[in-house]
Amino acid sequence: MIGMSFSSFLSLLILGSIAAIVLHFVVLYKMLAGFDGFMNKWIAGWIGGRLGLPVLGHWGPSMSQVYIIPGLLGA
């Protein structure tokens, strides 16, 4: 999965935003205050989700060639 389609990019963006929302608002982990901290978590969540797919494997439900559970665990 070297190349990525636009729908896969959007799916990882959604999974990264879910992880960022949980970290920022539920866990209250504040690396930076405000919107900047949320955006940093979102970018880190996207990168973690992208790297989590090949590391954690391909299992569970998927949407547009992105497996949801490994993507969320990586993010």
Secondary structure, DSSP 4 states (H G I P E B T S, - for coil): --S--HHHHHHHHHHHHHHHHIIIIIS---SSSHHHHHHHHHHHHHHHHHHHHHHH-S-S-EETTEEHHHHHHH-
